[in-house]
Amino acid sequence: MSRIPATFWRLAAASRKALIPFITAGDPEPGLTVGLMHALVAGGADIIELGVPFSDPMADGPTIQRASERALAYGVSLHIVLGMVREFRKQDDVTPVVLMGYANPIEAYGAEAFVADAVAAGVDGVLVVDYPPEECAGFAAQMKGAGLDPIFLLAPTSTAARFAEVAQMGSGYIYYVSLKGVTGAANLDLDAVAQRIPAIREKVGMPVGVGFGIRDGAAAARIAAVADAVVIGSRIIEEIENSPRDQAAVRVTAFLRGIRNAMDGGNP
Amino acid sequence: MQTPENSYCLPDARGHFGKYGGIFVAETLIPALEELRLAYEAAKADAAFRAEFEYDLKYYVGRPSPIYHAKRWSGLLGGAQIYLKREDLNHTGAHKVNNCIGQALLARRMGKKRVIAETGAGMHGVATATVAARYGMECVVYMGAEDIRRQAANVYRMKLLGATVVPVESGSKTLKDALNEAMRDWVTNVADTFYIIGTVAGPHPYPMMVRDFQSVIGAECKIQMPELVGRQPDAVIACVGGGSNAMGIFYDYIPLAGVRLIGVEAAGLGIDSGKHAASITAGTPGVLHGNRTYLLQDKNGQIIETHSVSAGLDYPGVGPEHAWLHDSGRAEYVTVDDEEALQAFRDLCHVEGIIPALESSHAIAYAAKLAPTLAKDQVLLVNLSGRGDKDMHTVAERSGIQF
């Protein structure tokens, strides 16, 4: 079993919600990624979503696309990303790591080899943005068989029938896309999300994380009140982009601490 | 449209052509694609919709397009007879408009008031802007910044037609990046926006729907060829970027086993140079832009930047049905490089008084290679998918001429 269920049990016992930051592996340069992952944990991350860079990130906004382009300029491949996870595991065997990316790098790697190598590296879950359930039944079964959680997306446009399908094929948690749009968008409607989450939680029978467009402590606190996890990506990438490289880790820890405090009921 | 005697019945219900095609998109778009599929199936079964489509093809586009016997050129080549399907004579100057009318009518039927499109050479953008004006819809076209530079005249045409042209600065700044950006727009504005994809790629139902709308090309040929030469051609030749003009002319010929189907990919500066756009010839299967197909990618699964003198072929993937036709052996895929295409462009200008698009020049160049190897009673049907007015700038520049 992956590290994800235990993480949610522990949080539930403490009446806390999970904070899931996203960074792109290899951004702003490959040598900083493992340090940034530890910095995220120091800032209060419960699970880390590690983006696998792809040349054509169709579901991402400009911020994460730029991060992908910076990483690809260093030739960061899926092999290299798995190496980063192995490195991270030398000091942290508790925090779950979820790889998030697109289908093609995984297919080029070979799905079977990828599953085996991901488990060996210490990966806990995989979210493939352009693998909806109808296109990846075999891959999801392979992952589950190896102890990896296939994480699926649900969206504001998803039908009730879809909830059941995703619940059956996925495990770990469900990633609810909080808006119609790409990552980092500015049109988040918190009321609409808050209204939708309870029904989804009931239907899917596993923790529900919410992401896309959450940019500050107030929004994170609001989401944490209804969901099981808050995912923040683009805003952290911006923090990394705007920091001198030797200060990126410190700044990311400080930023995340602010979000964590807001979610735990402190001042945002 | 598929006819009853047509035994070929791909894709399957989920959009698969063998292992190719499918629906590889983020969850947000799944319901929109389902809505589109249902709307398209209902429209296809509705005689009134088909009549409306056919009316506009006849009176607005000017169909059927003629087939022209390039007698002088065939004589000079000294082999098979070459016939040209004149899609260049369509309103807006290329085959693209057939599909745009179909999709715009569907958009109107679905109550969508805003249409978006991606474009490479600008022909699909112009065709979309044209039909958006015709049906009174708002139109936004995404175009790579590099393509905007190469195709300035088409950019101005789109603006004249009332469209907003959005330059795409990400990635390689060409067609694939414009497609990414159009997908992002669609996912954000999915409730009121219809995405008019210009080629037989993208998630299901697009490859099927675009093929169906373009299949009017081959359906006409199947009637016209017996009238002209008393029989069907020995080979049908078309250029392949995404592959919509090729699927359009191939489709009705798939069940006729005696007719060779030849798709011509862009070899750019040569396959060995790595600077080309020949996805089937030099690519491997993968997932991009919502479907599984042949892609030009590196060993890590990153998409490679392509090159062709013709912007319309400059795409690292190919429609999934072509991938299937290749694997099944029903169609052959060959390549023609920049220089060969430019030579064919000049030859057709000089010998037949027809200025072809650089895209179509690839098909013409291959016909010119094949014809001399065949007997004089053999018949080659080439899809002259567009006219070359838009390429004046590119061709002149290569001869050192500035306007």
Chai-1 contact restraints between the chains, C-beta under 6 A:
chainA,res_idxA,chainB,res_idxB,connection_type,confidence,min_distance_angstrom,max_distance_angstrom,comment,restraint_id
A,S55,B,Q302,contact,1.0,0.0,6.0,A-B,restraint_1
A,S55,B,I303,contact,1.0,0.0,6.0,A-B,restraint_2
A,D56,B,N180,contact,1.0,0.0,6.0,A-B,restraint_3
A,D56,B,I303,contact,1.0,0.0,6.0,A-B,restraint_4
A,M58,B,N180,contact,1.0,0.0,6.0,A-B,restraint_5
A,M58,B,M183,contact,1.0,0.0,6.0,A-B,restraint_6
A,A59,B,A26,contact,1.0,0.0,6.0,A-B,restraint_7
A,Q65,B,S170,contact,1.0,0.0,6.0,A-B,restraint_8
A,S77,B,N300,contact,1.0,0.0,6.0,A-B,restraint_9
A,A103,B,F24,contact,1.0,0.0,6.0,A-B,restraint_10
A,A103,B,V287,contact,1.0,0.0,6.0,A-B,restraint_11
A,N104,B,G286,contact,1.0,0.0,6.0,A-B,restraint_12
A,N104,B,V287,contact,1.0,0.0,6.0,A-B,restraint_13
A,N104,B,G301,contact,1.0,0.0,6.0,A-B,restraint_14
A,P105,B,G301,contact,1.0,0.0,6.0,A-B,restraint_15
A,E107,B,G286,contact,1.0,0.0,6.0,A-B,restraint_16
A,E107,B,V287,contact,1.0,0.0,6.0,A-B,restraint_17
A,A108,B,G301,contact,1.0,0.0,6.0,A-B,restraint_18
A,V129,B,A26,contact,1.0,0.0,6.0,A-B,restraint_19
A,D130,B,F24,contact,1.0,0.0,6.0,A-B,restraint_20
A,D130,B,V25,contact,1.0,0.0,6.0,A-B,restraint_21
A,P132,B,I30,contact,1.0,0.0,6.0,A-B,restraint_22
A,E135,B,G22,contact,1.0,0.0,6.0,A-B,restraint_23
A,E135,B,F24,contact,1.0,0.0,6.0,A-B,restraint_24
A,L153,B,E27,contact,1.0,0.0,6.0,A-B,restraint_25
A,A155,B,E27,contact,1.0,0.0,6.0,A-B,restraint_26
A,A155,B,T28,contact,1.0,0.0,6.0,A-B,restraint_27
A,T157,B,T28,contact,1.0,0.0,6.0,A-B,restraint_28
A,T157,B,P31,contact,1.0,0.0,6.0,A-B,restraint_29
A,V177,B,T28,contact,1.0,0.0,6.0,A-B,restraint_30
A,K180,B,T28,contact,1.0,0.0,6.0,A-B,restraint_31
A,K180,B,T188,contact,1.0,0.0,6.0,A-B,restraint_32
A,K180,B,V190,contact,1.0,0.0,6.0,A-B,restraint_33
A,G181,B,T188,contact,1.0,0.0,6.0,A-B,restraint_34
A,V182,B,R184,contact,1.0,0.0,6.0,A-B,restraint_35
